[in-house]
Amino acid sequence: MNNFASLTRMRVQLAFRNRMFFFFVIAFPFAMFFLYAAVFAKGVPQTVGFYLGPVIAFNVMGSFWGLSATLVMFREQGILRRFHVAPVTSSDMLASSIVANYILTLPIVFLQLLFARVIFHVPSLGNPISLFILISVGIVSFGSLGLVVASVTSTMQETQVLNQLLWLPLIFLSGATFPLAYLPRLVQRFGLFLPATYLVNGLQQTILNSATPWSRYAEILSLACWAGLTFFLSAQLFRWEPEAAIPRRAKLLVAATAIPFLILGVVENRSDRILLEARSAFLSFTSPVSAPKSSGVDAPGRPPATGNPSKNDEK
């Protein structure tokens, strides 16, 4: 336990000396937050609330990039070799990385929520218990993804390429960059197989509709199972030495971590629960607030009718 605590404290200290950490965990999340809140949402509280879930998901997901790159850099520089001669196991090293990443990421998320409330006057941040659980399981699960990437790549160049291949689908096909309901139907269907989709939707429904933890059980359980699989796999494939060979079964084992979301994607494609929730959230901020309930859902961007209908007809 003392080794684990010492490793965690060391990882936190080293993170503040790492430029990559500063960018992905501090600079990038706040840049995205103010871009969406001030530019895209134009400071409108309800619209900022709509974008807040995807922005927080950006922050939570982005931690895997810095975590994987840091471990590979430690391996290339021989730092992991020094830990290997000490009484430290691979599980200790990886678990301390996850905990340190959690400690460093959580305050940034808290500041984003605080700024949304104080600066942009978002009316509600939703259910705090659901929000905390989703953020926590999201940090752990995507951090574990970073550990897997670090375990199956040998150089920093390979790590950057694989991170890019994973990052682009996660942010563009999950509703994190563009609202899921805004994307083509085929892309929406494919997005249901991505873990990022469930994190984005869970956070968005929690903030907009104060969703309870029980109503988000599918998102929470799937991300938790995925976190367990990826962490276990990373511990099995972890290499201390840069010269150590990657097992031939590594690619097959990595592919096996997608099983929870392959199953969940099939189920959700049949039920359309996620897509219906995403569409409802999208229409809630694109449709006029003053529209009468009896008239159904207006098309996005349609201005509300004002005045006497007969006068409008005469015009």
C-alpha positions in Angstrom: 0.0 0.0 0.0 2.9 2.3 0.8 4.4 1.6 -2.7 1.0 2.4 -4.3 0.7 5.7 -2.4 4.2 6.7 -3.2 3.7 5.9 -6.9 0.5 7.9 -7.1 2.2 10.9 -5.4 5.1 10.7 -7.8 2.8 10.4 -10.9 1.0 13.6 -9.8 4.2 15.5 -9.3 5.6 14.3 -12.7 2.4 15.3 -14.4 2.9 19.0 -13.6 6.3 18.9 -15.3 4.9 17.3 -18.5 3.9 19.7 -21.2 1.7 17.0 -22.8 -0.3 16.7 -19.5 -0.7 20.4 -19.3 -2.2 20.5 -22.8 -4.5 17.5 -22.7 -5.7 17.9 -19.1 -5.7 21.6 -18.5 -5.3 23.8 -21.7 -7.4 21.7 -24.1 -10.4 21.1 -21.9 -10.8 24.8 -21.0 -10.3 25.9 -24.6 -13.1 23.5 -25.7 -15.3 24.7 -22.8 -15.1 28.4 -23.7 -15.3 27.7 -27.4 -18.6 25.8 -27.0 -20.0 28.0 -24.3 -19.0 31.5 -25.6 -18.9 30.9 -29.4 -21.2 28.1 -30.3 -23.8 28.6 -27.5 -23.3 32.4 -27.6 -23.5 32.5 -23.8 -27.2 31.5 -23.8 -27.7 29.5 -20.5 -30.0 26.8 -21.9 -27.7 26.2 -24.9 -24.6 26.1 -22.7 -26.3 23.5 -20.7 -26.9 21.4 -23.8 -23.3 21.5 -24.8 -22.0 21.0 -21.2 -22.3 17.2 -21.3 -20.2 16.8 -24.5 -17.6 19.3 -23.3 -17.2 17.4 -20.0 -17.0 14.2 -22.0 -14.2 15.8 -24.1 -12.3 16.4 -20.9 -12.8 12.9 -19.5 -12.0 11.1 -22.7 -8.9 13.2 -23.5 -7.1 11.9 -20.5 -6.3 8.6 -22.2 -4.1 10.4 -24.7 -1.8 12.0 -22.2 -1.7 8.8 -20.0 -0.7 6.5 -22.9 1.9 8.9 -24.2 3.4 9.4 -20.7 3.9 5.7 -20.0 5.5 5.1 -23.4 7.8 8.0 -22.8 8.8 6.6 -19.4 9.5 3.2 -21.1 11.6 4.8 -23.9 13.6 6.9 -21.3 14.3 3.9 -19.1 12.3 5.2 -16.2 10.1 2.1 -16.0 13.2 0.0 -15.9 14.1 1.6 -12.6 10.7 0.9 -11.1 11.0 -2.7 -12.3 14.0 -3.4 -10.1 12.0 -2.0 -7.1 9.3 -4.0 -5.3 6.6 -2.6 -7.7 4.2 -4.7 -9.7 2.7 -3.8 -13.0 -0.7 -3.5 -11.3 0.7 -1.0 -8.9 2.2 1.1 -11.6 -1.0 1.0 -13.7 -3.4 1.6 -10.8 -1.4 4.5 -9.6 -1.5 6.0 -13.1 -5.3 5.7 -13.1 -5.7 7.2 -9.6 -3.2 10.1 -10.4 -5.1 10.8 -13.6 -8.4 10.8 -11.6 -7.0 13.2 -9.0 -5.8 15.6 -11.7 -8.8 15.4 -14.0 -11.6 15.8 -11.4 -10.8 19.4 -10.3 -10.8 20.5 -14.0 -14.2 19.0 -14.5 -15.4 20.7 -11.3 -14.1 24.1 -12.5 -15.9 23.7 -15.8 -19.2 23.0 -14.0 -18.5 26.0 -11.7 -17.8 28.3 -14.6 -21.0 27.1 -16.4 -23.0 27.9 -13.3 -21.3 31.2 -12.3 -20.2 32.7 -15.6 -22.8 31.4 -18.1 -25.7 31.0 -15.5 -26.7 27.5 -16.5 -30.0 27.0 -14.6 -29.2 23.5 -13.4 -26.4 21.0 -13.4 -28.7 18.0 -13.0 -28.5 15.2 -10.6 -25.1 15.5 -8.7 -24.9 11.8 -7.8 -25.4 10.7 -11.5 -23.0 13.3 -12.6 -20.3 12.2 -10.1 -20.7 8.5 -11.0 -20.6 9.0 -14.7 -17.6 11.3 -14.5 -15.7 8.9 -12.2 -16.4 5.8 -14.3 -15.6 7.7 -17.4 -12.2 8.9 -16.2 -11.3 5.4 -15.0 -12.5 3.6 -18.2 -10.9 6.0 -20.7 -7.8 6.1 -18.6 -7.7 2.3 -18.8 -7.9 2.6 -22.6 -4.8 4.7 -22.4 -3.0 1.9 -20.5 -3.9 -0.6 -23.2 -2.5 1.7 -25.9 0.7 2.1 -23.9 0.9 -1.7 -23.5 0.6 -2.5 -27.2 2.8 0.2 -28.7 6.6 0.4 -28.6 7.4 3.9 -29.7 6.0 7.4 -29.2 5.2 7.6 -32.9 3.1 4.4 -32.8 1.3 5.7 -29.8 0.4 9.0 -31.4 -0.9 7.2 -34.5 -3.0 4.7 -32.6 -4.3 7.5 -30.3 -5.3 9.5 -33.4 -7.1 6.5 -34.9 -9.1 6.0 -31.7 -9.6 9.7 -30.9 -11.2 10.8 -34.2 -14.2 8.2 -34.2 -14.7 8.8 -30.5 -15.2 12.6 -30.8 -16.9 12.8 -34.2 -19.2 9.8 -34.2 -20.4 9.9 -30.6 -22.2 13.2 -30.3 -19.2 14.9 -28.6 -18.4 17.3 -31.4 -21.7 17.4 -33.3 -25.1 16.5 -31.7 -25.8 12.8 -32.4 -29.3 13.7 -33.7 -27.6 16.0 -36.3 -25.5 13.2 -37.8 -26.7 10.9 -40.7 -28.8 8.0 -39.6 -26.1 5.4 -40.6 -23.5 7.3 -38.5 -25.9 7.3 -35.5 -26.3 3.6 -35.8 -22.5 3.1 -35.9 -22.1 5.5 -32.9 -24.1 3.1 -30.7 -21.1 0.8 -30.8 -18.7 3.4 -29.3 -18.1 3.8 -25.6 -17.9 7.6 -26.0 -21.6 7.7 -27.1 -22.8 6.4 -23.8 -20.6 8.8 -21.8 -21.8 11.8 -23.8 -25.5 10.8 -23.7 -25.4 9.9 -20.0 -23.8 13.2 -19.0 -26.2 15.2 -21.3 -29.3 13.5 -20.0 -28.1 14.0 -16.4 -27.5 17.7 -16.9 -30.6 18.5 -19.0 -33.1 16.1 -17.4 -31.6 15.4 -13.9 -31.4 11.7 -14.8 -31.0 9.4 -11.8 -28.2 6.8 -11.6 -30.7 4.0 -12.0 -32.0 5.5 -15.3 -28.4 5.6 -16.5 -27.6 2.0 -15.5 -26.8 0.9 -19.1 -24.2 3.7 -19.5 -22.6 3.2 -16.0 -22.5 -0.6 -16.1 -21.1 -0.8 -19.7 -18.4 1.7 -19.0 -17.5 0.0 -15.7 -17.3 -3.4 -17.3 -15.1 -1.9 -20.1 -12.8 -0.3 -17.5 -12.4 -3.7 -15.8 -11.6 -5.5 -19.0 -9.1 -2.9 -20.3 -7.3 -2.6 -17.0 -6.9 -6.3 -16.7 -5.7 -6.6 -20.3 -3.2 -3.7 -19.8 -1.8 -5.4 -16.7 -1.3 -8.7 -18.7 0.4 -6.9 -21.6 2.4 -4.3 -19.7 6.1 -4.1 -20.6 8.8 -2.5 -18.5 11.5 -2.7 -21.1 11.4 -1.0 -24.6 13.0 -4.1 -26.1 10.4 -6.5 -24.7 8.4 -8.1 -27.5 4.6 -7.7 -27.7 2.8 -11.0 -27.5 1.2 -12.2 -30.7 -2.2 -12.5 -29.0 -2.2 -8.9 -28.0 -4.3 -7.7 -30.9 -6.8 -10.4 -30.3 -7.0 -9.5 -26.6 -7.4 -5.8 -27.4 -10.2 -6.5 -29.8 -11.9 -8.5 -27.0 -12.3 -5.3 -24.9 -14.9 -4.1 -27.4 -17.3 -7.0 -26.6 -19.4 -5.0 -24.0 -20.2 -2.3 -26.5 -20.7 -4.7 -29.4 -23.5 -6.3 -27.3 -24.8 -3.0 -26.1 -24.7 -1.6 -29.6 -26.9 -4.4 -31.0 -29.4 -4.0 -28.1 -29.6 -0.2 -28.5 -29.9 -0.4 -32.3 -33.1 -2.4 -31.7 -34.5 -0.2 -28.9 -33.4 3.2 -30.2 -33.4 4.5 -26.6 -30.1 6.4 -27.0 -31.1 7.9 -30.3 -34.5 9.0 -29.1 -33.0 10.6 -26.0 -30.4 12.4 -28.2 -33.0 13.6 -30.6 -35.2 14.9 -27.7 -32.3 16.8 -26.2 -31.4 18.2 -29.6 -34.9 19.4 -30.3 -35.2 20.8 -26.8 -32.7 23.6 -27.5 -33.3 24.0 -31.3 -37.1 24.3 -31.0 -38.7 27.5 -29.7 -39.5 27.5 -26.0 -42.8 29.3 -26.6 -44.2 26.8 -29.1 -47.6 25.3 -28.1 -47.5 21.7 -27.0 -50.5 20.8 -29.2 -48.7 21.8 -32.4 -46.1 19.0 -32.1 -42.4 19.5 -32.5 -41.3 22.4 -34.7 -38.5 22.1 -37.2 -35.1 23.2 -35.8 -34.5 26.9 -36.1 -38.1 27.7 -36.9 -39.1 31.0 -35.2 -42.1 31.1 -32.9 -45.4 32.5 -34.2 -46.3 35.8 -32.6 -49.4 37.9 -32.5 -52.9 37.1 -33.9 -52.8 34.3 -36.5 -55.3 36.2 -38.7 -53.0 39.2 -38.8 -50.1 37.0 -39.7 -52.2 35.6 -42.6 -53.1 39.1 -43.8 -49.4 39.9 -43.9 
